[in-house]
Amino acid sequence: MNAFPVNTQNSKLKTPYQFPIPNSQFPIPNSQFPTINYQLSTINDRHQF
């Protein structure tokens, strides 16, 4: 016997992309990523991995 009975009303959970946080609320804007990549590249050049 199945200990977890299947409920046919659980199809409501299949609605796609209901994330509570929109993209505009992320703390890091895309304009800061080149500076992060630049700092990582200078660290890599400095330590020469």
C-alpha positions as CSV (number, residue, x, y, z in Angstrom):
1,M,0.0,0.0,0.0
2,N,1.1,3.5,-0.7
3,A,1.6,5.5,2.5
4,F,1.2,8.8,0.6
5,P,-2.1,8.8,-1.3
6,V,-2.1,10.6,-4.6
7,N,-4.3,13.7,-4.6
8,T,-5.3,14.7,-8.1
9,Q,-5.7,18.3,-7.0
10,N,-1.9,18.5,-6.5
11,S,-1.7,19.5,-10.2
12,K,-1.9,23.1,-9.0
13,L,1.7,22.8,-8.0
14,K,2.8,22.3,-11.6
15,T,2.2,25.9,-12.5
16,P,5.5,27.2,-13.8
17,Y,7.7,30.0,-12.5
18,Q,6.0,31.3,-9.4
19,F,9.2,32.6,-7.8
20,P,8.4,35.2,-5.1
21,I,11.5,37.4,-5.8
22,P,11.5,39.3,-9.2
23,N,14.8,40.0,-10.9
24,S,14.7,43.7,-9.9
25,Q,15.2,42.9,-6.2
26,F,18.5,41.1,-6.5
27,P,21.1,43.1,-4.5
28,I,23.9,42.9,-7.1
29,P,23.2,44.6,-10.4
30,N,24.7,43.2,-13.6
31,S,26.9,46.2,-13.9
32,Q,29.1,45.0,-11.0
33,F,30.0,41.7,-12.6
34,P,32.8,43.0,-14.9
35,T,34.6,44.5,-11.8
36,I,34.3,41.2,-10.0
37,N,35.7,39.4,-13.0
38,Y,38.5,41.9,-13.3
39,Q,39.4,41.5,-9.7
40,L,39.5,37.7,-10.0
41,S,41.7,38.0,-13.1
42,T,44.2,40.3,-11.4
43,I,44.3,37.9,-8.4
44,N,44.9,35.0,-10.8
45,D,47.7,36.9,-12.6
46,R,49.2,38.0,-9.3
47,H,49.4,34.5,-7.8
48,Q,49.9,32.7,-11.2
49,F,47.8,29.7,-10.6
